[in-house]
Amino acid sequence: MAILPNPDPSPTPVPTPPPIPEPKPMREPDPDRLPDEEPIPNPDENDAPPKHSATMQRWLAGAMLAVPPLLVLFAFLQRFFVESIVGSAIKG
């Protein structure tokens, strides 16, 4: 069987990528500020989440209240934990 040449020798066109959007303009620097006090510009300033939310503070407060009683309980029951671990060991 003979291999026939491609009847349409033109190459398939490569799609062009979409254009890159223009960056958002930065706000004008405040002339009363010194250069080292200039904040880092945030282009998505309105979309940025808060750095410290009240939810995170409540989680941390809850952890601070929950952990100490568990540590005290473990200190009193440590002997039983150790006995259980030693008793379940494989003897060889």
Biopython code that builds the backbone (N, CA, C, O; Angstrom):
import numpy as np
from Bio.PDB.StructureBuilder import StructureBuilder

atoms = [
    (1, "MET", "N", (0.835, -1.154, 0.000)),
    (1, "MET", "CA", (0.000, 0.000, 0.000)),
    (1, "MET", "C", (0.895, 1.237, 0.000)),
    (1, "MET", "O", (1.824, 1.348, 0.800)),
    (2, "ALA", "N", (0.611, 2.122, -0.872)),
    (2, "ALA", "CA", (1.418, 3.330, -1.032)),
    (2, "ALA", "C", (0.890, 4.428, -0.123)),
    (2, "ALA", "O", (-0.317, 4.548, 0.084)),
    (3, "ILE", "N", (1.803, 5.229, 0.418)),
    (3, "ILE", "CA", (1.421, 6.367, 1.260)),
    (3, "ILE", "C", (1.184, 7.553, 0.341)),
    (3, "ILE", "O", (2.072, 7.967, -0.405)),
    (4, "LEU", "N", (-0.020, 8.089, 0.404)),
    (4, "LEU", "CA", (-0.365, 9.204, -0.454)),
    (4, "LEU", "C", (0.020, 10.519, 0.224)),
    (4, "LEU", "O", (-0.083, 10.622, 1.447)),
    (5, "PRO", "N", (0.459, 11.523, -0.531)),
    (5, "PRO", "CA", (0.785, 12.816, 0.083)),
    (5, "PRO", "C", (-0.483, 13.515, 0.550)),
    (5, "PRO", "O", (-1.575, 13.261, 0.043)),
    (6, "ASN", "N", (-0.317, 14.384, 1.510)),
    (6, "ASN", "CA", (-1.433, 15.139, 2.058)),
    (6, "ASN", "C", (-1.957, 16.081, 0.976)),
    (6, "ASN", "O", (-1.183, 16.869, 0.433)),
    (7, "PRO", "N", (-3.255, 16.022, 0.646)),
    (7, "PRO", "CA", (-3.756, 16.887, -0.425)),
    (7, "PRO", "C", (-3.766, 18.369, -0.035)),
    (7, "PRO", "O", (-3.723, 19.229, -0.915)),
    (8, "ASP", "N", (-3.822, 18.684, 1.254)),
    (8, "ASP", "CA", (-3.824, 20.083, 1.691)),
    (8, "ASP", "C", (-2.513, 20.344, 2.442)),
    (8, "ASP", "O", (-2.447, 20.099, 3.646)),
    (9, "PRO", "N", (-1.470, 20.833, 1.764)),
    (9, "PRO", "CA", (-0.169, 20.997, 2.424)),
    (9, "PRO", "C", (-0.089, 22.209, 3.349)),
    (9, "PRO", "O", (0.935, 22.404, 4.003)),
    (10, "SER", "N", (-1.145, 23.034, 3.423)),
    (10, "SER", "CA", (-1.047, 24.219, 4.286)),
    (10, "SER", "C", (-1.098, 23.793, 5.756)),
    (10, "SER", "O", (-1.905, 22.938, 6.122)),
    (11, "PRO", "N", (-0.249, 24.377, 6.594)),
    (11, "PRO", "CA", (-0.256, 23.999, 8.022)),
    (11, "PRO", "C", (-1.505, 24.539, 8.715)),
    (11, "PRO", "O", (-2.099, 25.528, 8.286)),
    (12, "THR", "N", (-1.878, 23.869, 9.783)),
    (12, "THR", "CA", (-3.046, 24.327, 10.532)),
    (12, "THR", "C", (-2.670, 25.597, 11.280)),
    (12, "THR", "O", (-1.587, 25.670, 11.862)),
    (13, "PRO", "N", (-3.533, 26.586, 11.275)),
    (13, "PRO", "CA", (-3.192, 27.843, 11.949)),
    (13, "PRO", "C", (-3.155, 27.661, 13.467)),
    (13, "PRO", "O", (-3.982, 26.951, 14.040)),
    (14, "VAL", "N", (-2.195, 28.306, 14.099)),
    (14, "VAL", "CA", (-2.061, 28.260, 15.551)),
    (14, "VAL", "C", (-2.878, 29.416, 16.123)),
    (14, "VAL", "O", (-2.706, 30.560, 15.704)),
    (15, "PRO", "N", (-3.772, 29.127, 17.083)),
    (15, "PRO", "CA", (-4.580, 30.224, 17.633)),
    (15, "PRO", "C", (-3.703, 31.194, 18.420)),
    (15, "PRO", "O", (-2.775, 30.789, 19.120)),
    (16, "THR", "N", (-4.010, 32.458, 18.292)),
    (16, "THR", "CA", (-3.240, 33.458, 19.022)),
    (16, "THR", "C", (-3.751, 33.545, 20.453)),
    (16, "THR", "O", (-4.955, 33.438, 20.685)),
    (17, "PRO", "N", (-2.856, 33.737, 21.413)),
    (17, "PRO", "CA", (-3.303, 33.817, 22.809)),
    (17, "PRO", "C", (-4.064, 35.115, 23.046)),
    (17, "PRO", "O", (-3.885, 36.090, 22.316)),
    (18, "PRO", "N", (-4.910, 35.124, 24.066)),
    (18, "PRO", "CA", (-5.657, 36.352, 24.352)),
    (18, "PRO", "C", (-4.698, 37.452, 24.800)),
    (18, "PRO", "O", (-3.630, 37.161, 25.338)),
    (19, "PRO", "N", (-5.068, 38.699, 24.583)),
    (19, "PRO", "CA", (-4.167, 39.789, 24.978)),
    (19, "PRO", "C", (-4.040, 39.881, 26.499)),
    (19, "PRO", "O", (-4.976, 39.548, 27.227)),
    (20, "ILE", "N", (-2.896, 40.328, 26.965)),
    (20, "ILE", "CA", (-2.650, 40.489, 28.396)),
    (20, "ILE", "C", (-3.350, 41.764, 28.851)),
    (20, "ILE", "O", (-3.152, 42.822, 28.253)),
    (21, "PRO", "N", (-4.171, 41.678, 29.908)),
    (21, "PRO", "CA", (-4.883, 42.876, 30.347)),
    (21, "PRO", "C", (-3.915, 43.903, 30.936)),
    (21, "PRO", "O", (-2.870, 43.555, 31.486)),
    (22, "GLU", "N", (-4.285, 45.147, 30.807)),
    (22, "GLU", "CA", (-3.469, 46.228, 31.356)),
    (22, "GLU", "C", (-3.528, 46.190, 32.879)),
    (22, "GLU", "O", (-4.590, 45.925, 33.442)),
    (23, "PRO", "N", (-2.408, 46.451, 33.559)),
    (23, "PRO", "CA", (-2.443, 46.452, 35.028)),
    (23, "PRO", "C", (-3.238, 47.650, 35.550)),
    (23, "PRO", "O", (-3.357, 48.682, 34.890)),
    (24, "LYS", "N", (-3.772, 47.475, 36.748)),
    (24, "LYS", "CA", (-4.519, 48.564, 37.365)),
    (24, "LYS", "C", (-3.547, 49.689, 37.720)),
    (24, "LYS", "O", (-2.426, 49.426, 38.157)),
    (25, "PRO", "N", (-3.966, 50.921, 37.536)),
    (25, "PRO", "CA", (-3.054, 52.018, 37.877)),
    (25, "PRO", "C", (-2.870, 52.108, 39.389)),
    (25, "PRO", "O", (-3.812, 51.912, 40.157)),
    (26, "MET", "N", (-1.637, 52.410, 39.801)),
    (26, "MET", "CA", (-1.360, 52.584, 41.219)),
    (26, "MET", "C", (-1.805, 53.974, 41.646)),
    (26, "MET", "O", (-1.802, 54.921, 40.859)),
    (27, "ARG", "N", (-2.186, 54.067, 42.908)),
    (27, "ARG", "CA", (-2.624, 55.375, 43.389)),
    (27, "ARG", "C", (-1.409, 56.293, 43.552)),
    (27, "ARG", "O", (-0.275, 55.842, 43.716)),
    (28, "GLU", "N", (-1.686, 57.560, 43.501)),
    (28, "GLU", "CA", (-0.617, 58.549, 43.608)),
    (28, "GLU", "C", (-0.037, 58.532, 45.021)),
    (28, "GLU", "O", (-0.793, 58.431, 45.987)),
    (29, "PRO", "N", (1.287, 58.627, 45.164)),
    (29, "PRO", "CA", (1.875, 58.639, 46.504)),
    (29, "PRO", "C", (1.526, 59.938, 47.235)),
    (29, "PRO", "O", (1.381, 60.999, 46.628)),
    (30, "ASP", "N", (1.399, 59.820, 48.538)),
    (30, "ASP", "CA", (1.093, 60.980, 49.369)),
    (30, "ASP", "C", (2.370, 61.804, 49.528)),
    (30, "ASP", "O", (3.382, 61.266, 49.977)),
    (31, "PRO", "N", (2.356, 63.093, 49.174)),
    (31, "PRO", "CA", (3.591, 63.878, 49.261)),
    (31, "PRO", "C", (4.030, 64.133, 50.702)),
    (31, "PRO", "O", (5.187, 64.484, 50.933)),
    (32, "ASP", "N", (3.125, 63.963, 51.681)),
    (32, "ASP", "CA", (3.503, 64.191, 53.074)),
    (32, "ASP", "C", (4.248, 63.020, 53.689)),
    (32, "ASP", "O", (4.841, 63.161, 54.759)),
    (33, "ARG", "N", (4.229, 61.878, 53.041)),
    (33, "ARG", "CA", (4.915, 60.699, 53.572)),
    (33, "ARG", "C", (6.358, 60.662, 53.106)),
    (33, "ARG", "O", (6.693, 61.119, 52.013)),
    (34, "LEU", "N", (7.195, 60.110, 53.954)),
    (34, "LEU", "CA", (8.579, 59.885, 53.562)),
    (34, "LEU", "C", (8.640, 58.630, 52.703)),
    (34, "LEU", "O", (7.749, 57.786, 52.798)),
    (35, "PRO", "N", (9.660, 58.483, 51.872)),
    (35, "PRO", "CA", (9.719, 57.310, 50.993)),
    (35, "PRO", "C", (9.726, 55.986, 51.747)),
    (35, "PRO", "O", (9.150, 55.010, 51.265)),
    (36, "ASP", "N", (10.369, 55.925, 52.930)),
    (36, "ASP", "CA", (10.413, 54.655, 53.649)),
    (36, "ASP", "C", (9.081, 54.334, 54.325)),
    (36, "ASP", "O", (8.889, 53.211, 54.789)),
    (37, "GLU", "N", (8.171, 55.281, 54.391)),
    (37, "GLU", "CA", (6.856, 55.040, 54.976)),
    (37, "GLU", "C", (5.820, 54.662, 53.924)),
    (37, "GLU", "O", (4.668, 54.394, 54.266)),
    (38, "GLU", "N", (6.201, 54.635, 52.679)),
    (38, "GLU", "CA", (5.265, 54.340, 51.600)),
    (38, "GLU", "C", (4.783, 52.888, 51.725)),
    (38, "GLU", "O", (5.603, 51.971, 51.749)),
    (39, "PRO", "N", (3.472, 52.670, 51.803)),
    (39, "PRO", "CA", (2.979, 51.298, 51.914)),
    (39, "PRO", "C", (3.177, 50.535, 50.612)),
    (39, "PRO", "O", (3.299, 51.127, 49.539)),
    (40, "ILE", "N", (3.205, 49.236, 50.723)),
    (40, "ILE", "CA", (3.316, 48.387, 49.544)),
    (40, "ILE", "C", (1.983, 48.459, 48.807)),
    (40, "ILE", "O", (0.942, 48.198, 49.411)),
    (41, "PRO", "N", (1.982, 48.806, 47.522)),
    (41, "PRO", "CA", (0.702, 48.935, 46.815)),
    (41, "PRO", "C", (0.024, 47.573, 46.664)),
    (41, "PRO", "O", (0.669, 46.574, 46.344)),
    (42, "ASN", "N", (-1.251, 47.557, 46.895)),
    (42, "ASN", "CA", (-2.047, 46.344, 46.765)),
    (42, "ASN", "C", (-3.062, 46.578, 45.655)),
    (42, "ASN", "O", (-4.030, 47.309, 45.865)),
    (43, "PRO", "N", (-2.872, 45.976, 44.469)),
    (43, "PRO", "CA", (-3.802, 46.244, 43.370)),
    (43, "PRO", "C", (-5.219, 45.777, 43.665)),
    (43, "PRO", "O", (-6.177, 46.362, 43.160)),
    (44, "ASP", "N", (-5.368, 44.740, 44.470)),
    (44, "ASP", "CA", (-6.701, 44.238, 44.809)),
    (44, "ASP", "C", (-7.060, 44.658, 46.232)),
    (44, "ASP", "O", (-7.473, 43.833, 47.047)),
    (45, "GLU", "N", (-6.901, 45.931, 46.519)),
    (45, "GLU", "CA", (-7.070, 46.406, 47.894)),
    (45, "GLU", "C", (-8.470, 46.134, 48.423)),
    (45, "GLU", "O", (-8.635, 45.815, 49.600)),
    (46, "ASN", "N", (-9.469, 46.256, 47.575)),
    (46, "ASN", "CA", (-10.835, 46.030, 48.038)),
    (46, "ASN", "C", (-11.159, 44.560, 48.208)),
    (46, "ASN", "O", (-12.081, 44.216, 48.948)),
    (47, "ASP", "N", (-10.423, 43.686, 47.542)),
    (47, "ASP", "CA", (-10.694, 42.245, 47.611)),
    (47, "ASP", "C", (-9.863, 41.548, 48.675)),
    (47, "ASP", "O", (-10.081, 40.365, 48.938)),
    (48, "ALA", "N", (-8.914, 42.247, 49.298)),
    (48, "ALA", "CA", (-8.013, 41.600, 50.249)),
    (48, "ALA", "C", (-8.759, 41.265, 51.539)),
    (48, "ALA", "O", (-9.501, 42.098, 52.059)),
    (49, "PRO", "N", (-8.565, 40.037, 52.064)),
    (49, "PRO", "CA", (-9.205, 39.694, 53.331)),
    (49, "PRO", "C", (-8.521, 40.429, 54.477)),
    (49, "PRO", "O", (-7.367, 40.836, 54.339)),
    (50, "PRO", "N", (-9.195, 40.605, 55.588)),
    (50, "PRO", "CA", (-8.558, 41.265, 56.720)),
    (50, "PRO", "C", (-7.403, 40.424, 57.256)),
    (50, "PRO", "O", (-7.435, 39.195, 57.188)),
    (51, "LYS", "N", (-6.394, 41.088, 57.784)),
    (51, "LYS", "CA", (-5.221, 40.353, 58.276)),
    (51, "LYS", "C", (-5.563, 39.510, 59.495)),
    (51, "LYS", "O", (-5.149, 38.354, 59.579)),
    (52, "HIS", "N", (-6.307, 40.067, 60.435)),
    (52, "HIS", "CA", (-6.686, 39.342, 61.648)),
    (52, "HIS", "C", (-8.185, 39.466, 61.809)),
    (52, "HIS", "O", (-8.713, 40.559, 62.014)),
    (53, "SER", "N", (-8.861, 38.349, 61.714)),
    (53, "SER", "CA", (-10.309, 38.399, 61.825)),
    (53, "SER", "C", (-10.729, 37.989, 63.229)),
    (53, "SER", "O", (-9.970, 37.342, 63.951)),
    (54, "ALA", "N", (-11.935, 38.369, 63.606)),
    (54, "ALA", "CA", (-12.460, 38.022, 64.925)),
    (54, "ALA", "C", (-12.641, 36.518, 65.048)),
    (54, "ALA", "O", (-12.544, 35.970, 66.146)),
    (55, "THR", "N", (-12.904, 35.842, 63.932)),
    (55, "THR", "CA", (-13.072, 34.390, 63.975)),
    (55, "THR", "C", (-11.791, 33.707, 64.418)),
    (55, "THR", "O", (-11.829, 32.784, 65.232)),
    (56, "MET", "N", (-10.645, 34.155, 63.887)),
    (56, "MET", "CA", (-9.373, 33.553, 64.271)),
    (56, "MET", "C", (-9.079, 33.814, 65.745)),
    (56, "MET", "O", (-8.551, 32.941, 66.434)),
    (57, "GLN", "N", (-9.410, 34.990, 66.227)),
    (57, "GLN", "CA", (-9.176, 35.299, 67.640)),
    (57, "GLN", "C", (-10.026, 34.401, 68.533)),
    (57, "GLN", "O", (-9.578, 33.974, 69.598)),
    (58, "ARG", "N", (-11.235, 34.119, 68.106)),
    (58, "ARG", "CA", (-12.089, 33.226, 68.904)),
    (58, "ARG", "C", (-11.560, 31.799, 68.897)),
    (58, "ARG", "O", (-11.613, 31.113, 69.918)),
    (59, "TRP", "N", (-11.050, 31.346, 67.755)),
    (59, "TRP", "CA", (-10.466, 30.001, 67.693)),
    (59, "TRP", "C", (-9.270, 29.890, 68.639)),
    (59, "TRP", "O", (-9.137, 28.907, 69.369)),
    (60, "LEU", "N", (-8.409, 30.895, 68.619)),
    (60, "LEU", "CA", (-7.226, 30.861, 69.477)),
    (60, "LEU", "C", (-7.614, 30.951, 70.950)),
    (60, "LEU", "O", (-7.007, 30.281, 71.786)),
    (61, "ALA", "N", (-8.612, 31.765, 71.282)),
    (61, "ALA", "CA", (-9.071, 31.849, 72.667)),
    (61, "ALA", "C", (-9.656, 30.513, 73.118)),
    (61, "ALA", "O", (-9.427, 30.082, 74.249)),
    (62, "GLY", "N", (-10.404, 29.866, 72.246)),
    (62, "GLY", "CA", (-10.956, 28.553, 72.580)),
    (62, "GLY", "C", (-9.878, 27.515, 72.803)),
    (62, "GLY", "O", (-9.989, 26.673, 73.694)),
    (63, "ALA", "N", (-8.824, 27.576, 71.986)),
    (63, "ALA", "CA", (-7.719, 26.623, 72.164)),
    (63, "ALA", "C", (-7.003, 26.867, 73.485)),
    (63, "ALA", "O", (-6.613, 25.921, 74.170)),
    (64, "MET", "N", (-6.830, 28.139, 73.840)),
    (64, "MET", "CA", (-6.164, 28.456, 75.108)),
    (64, "MET", "C", (-6.985, 27.981, 76.302)),
    (64, "MET", "O", (-6.417, 27.645, 77.341)),
    (65, "LEU", "N", (-8.293, 27.948, 76.174)),
    (65, "LEU", "CA", (-9.138, 27.471, 77.261)),
    (65, "LEU", "C", (-9.273, 25.952, 77.272)),
    (65, "LEU", "O", (-9.519, 25.370, 78.329)),
    (66, "ALA", "N", (-9.119, 25.301, 76.130)),
    (66, "ALA", "CA", (-9.336, 23.856, 76.042)),
    (66, "ALA", "C", (-8.088, 23.043, 76.375)),
    (66, "ALA", "O", (-8.206, 21.940, 76.910)),
    (67, "VAL", "N", (-6.910, 23.550, 76.076)),
    (67, "VAL", "CA", (-5.683, 22.752, 76.223)),
    (67, "VAL", "C", (-5.249, 22.558, 77.679)),
    (67, "VAL", "O", (-4.907, 21.431, 78.035)),
    (68, "PRO", "N", (-5.238, 23.572, 78.538)),
    (68, "PRO", "CA", (-4.740, 23.346, 79.915)),
    (68, "PRO", "C", (-5.478, 22.256, 80.692)),
    (68, "PRO", "O", (-4.812, 21.457, 81.351)),
    (69, "PRO", "N", (-6.816, 22.171, 80.658)),
    (69, "PRO", "CA", (-7.450, 21.056, 81.374)),
    (69, "PRO", "C", (-7.034, 19.685, 80.844)),
    (69, "PRO", "O", (-6.927, 18.724, 81.605)),
    (70, "LEU", "N", (-6.801, 19.602, 79.530)),
    (70, "LEU", "CA", (-6.354, 18.319, 78.979)),
    (70, "LEU", "C", (-4.962, 17.959, 79.468)),
    (70, "LEU", "O", (-4.683, 16.789, 79.727)),
    (71, "LEU", "N", (-4.091, 18.939, 79.597)),
    (71, "LEU", "CA", (-2.740, 18.679, 80.109)),
    (71, "LEU", "C", (-2.783, 18.229, 81.571)),
    (71, "LEU", "O", (-2.042, 17.327, 81.963)),
    (72, "VAL", "N", (-3.642, 18.849, 82.373)),
    (72, "VAL", "CA", (-3.777, 18.444, 83.776)),
    (72, "VAL", "C", (-4.332, 17.028, 83.855)),
    (72, "VAL", "O", (-3.854, 16.220, 84.651)),
    (73, "LEU", "N", (-5.329, 16.721, 83.042)),
    (73, "LEU", "CA", (-5.912, 15.372, 83.023)),
    (73, "LEU", "C", (-4.870, 14.338, 82.605)),
    (73, "LEU", "O", (-4.797, 13.256, 83.188)),
    (74, "PHE", "N", (-4.070, 14.669, 81.603)),
    (74, "PHE", "CA", (-3.029, 13.742, 81.168)),
    (74, "PHE", "C", (-1.989, 13.528, 82.266)),
    (74, "PHE", "O", (-1.501, 12.411, 82.442)),
    (75, "ALA", "N", (-1.645, 14.584, 83.005)),
    (75, "ALA", "CA", (-0.650, 14.444, 84.072)),
    (75, "ALA", "C", (-1.126, 13.463, 85.137)),
    (75, "ALA", "O", (-0.330, 12.676, 85.651)),
    (76, "PHE", "N", (-2.430, 13.500, 85.477)),
    (76, "PHE", "CA", (-2.940, 12.571, 86.487)),
    (76, "PHE", "C", (-3.119, 11.153, 85.958)),
    (76, "PHE", "O", (-2.990, 10.193, 86.718)),
    (77, "LEU", "N", (-3.414, 11.007, 84.669)),
    (77, "LEU", "CA", (-3.693, 9.682, 84.098)),
    (77, "LEU", "C", (-2.512, 9.111, 83.311)),
    (77, "LEU", "O", (-2.653, 8.098, 82.627)),
    (78, "GLN", "N", (-1.365, 9.750, 83.407)),
    (78, "GLN", "CA", (-0.205, 9.309, 82.624)),
    (78, "GLN", "C", (0.190, 7.878, 82.966)),
    (78, "GLN", "O", (0.586, 7.119, 82.081)),
    (79, "ARG", "N", (0.087, 7.503, 84.235)),
    (79, "ARG", "CA", (0.474, 6.154, 84.654)),
    (79, "ARG", "C", (-0.339, 5.104, 83.905)),
    (79, "ARG", "O", (0.204, 4.082, 83.486)),
    (80, "PHE", "N", (-1.639, 5.349, 83.734)),
    (80, "PHE", "CA", (-2.494, 4.382, 83.044)),
    (80, "PHE", "C", (-2.180, 4.327, 81.551)),
    (80, "PHE", "O", (-2.256, 3.260, 80.942)),
    (81, "PHE", "N", (-1.834, 5.451, 80.964)),
    (81, "PHE", "CA", (-1.440, 5.456, 79.551)),
    (81, "PHE", "C", (-0.177, 4.617, 79.347)),
    (81, "PHE", "O", (-0.101, 3.818, 78.414)),
    (82, "VAL", "N", (0.800, 4.800, 80.213)),
    (82, "VAL", "CA", (2.070, 4.073, 80.075)),
    (82, "VAL", "C", (1.842, 2.585, 80.295)),
    (82, "VAL", "O", (2.371, 1.766, 79.542)),
    (83, "GLU", "N", (1.060, 2.217, 81.319)),
    (83, "GLU", "CA", (0.768, 0.799, 81.572)),
    (83, "GLU", "C", (0.079, 0.168, 80.376)),
    (83, "GLU", "O", (0.381, -0.974, 80.031)),
    (84, "SER", "N", (-0.815, 0.862, 79.749)),
    (84, "SER", "CA", (-1.539, 0.333, 78.596)),
    (84, "SER", "C", (-0.592, 0.122, 77.405)),
    (84, "SER", "O", (-0.678, -0.886, 76.705)),
    (85, "ILE", "N", (0.297, 1.075, 77.190)),
    (85, "ILE", "CA", (1.228, 0.951, 76.067)),
    (85, "ILE", "C", (2.205, -0.196, 76.314)),
    (85, "ILE", "O", (2.492, -0.971, 75.402)),
    (86, "VAL", "N", (2.716, -0.309, 77.540)),
    (86, "VAL", "CA", (3.671, -1.385, 77.852)),
    (86, "VAL", "C", (2.971, -2.743, 77.794)),
    (86, "VAL", "O", (3.555, -3.722, 77.330)),
    (87, "GLY", "N", (1.723, -2.805, 78.263)),
    (87, "GLY", "CA", (0.996, -4.076, 78.265)),
    (87, "GLY", "C", (0.630, -4.558, 76.871)),
    (87, "GLY", "O", (0.441, -5.758, 76.674)),
    (88, "SER", "N", (0.526, -3.665, 75.906)),
    (88, "SER", "CA", (0.161, -4.080, 74.562)),
    (88, "SER", "C", (1.381, -4.342, 73.681)),
    (88, "SER", "O", (1.230, -4.623, 72.492)),
    (89, "ALA", "N", (2.574, -4.256, 74.240)),
    (89, "ALA", "CA", (3.790, -4.457, 73.446)),
    (89, "ALA", "C", (3.919, -5.927, 73.053)),
    (89, "ALA", "O", (3.446, -6.819, 73.756)),
    (90, "ILE", "N", (4.567, -6.155, 71.916)),
    (90, "ILE", "CA", (4.824, -7.512, 71.449)),
    (90, "ILE", "C", (6.028, -8.057, 72.201)),
    (90, "ILE", "O", (7.099, -7.452, 72.219)),
    (91, "LYS", "N", (5.828, -9.203, 72.816)),
    (91, "LYS", "CA", (6.918, -9.808, 73.590)),
    (91, "LYS", "C", (7.686, -10.763, 72.684)),
    (91, "LYS", "O", (7.101, -11.544, 71.934)),
    (92, "GLY", "N", (8.991, -10.680, 72.774)),
    (92, "GLY", "CA", (9.751, -11.510, 71.860)),
    (92, "GLY", "C", (10.860, -12.252, 72.499)),
    (92, "GLY", "O", (11.577, -12.991, 71.824)),
]
sb = StructureBuilder()
sb.init_structure("model")
sb.init_model(0)
sb.init_chain("A")
sb.init_seg("    ")
for serial, (resi, resn, name, xyz) in enumerate(atoms, 1):
    if name == "N":
        sb.init_residue(resn, " ", resi, " ")
    sb.init_atom(name, np.array(xyz, "f"), 0.0, 1.0, " ", f" {name:<3s}", serial, name[0])
structure = sb.get_structure()
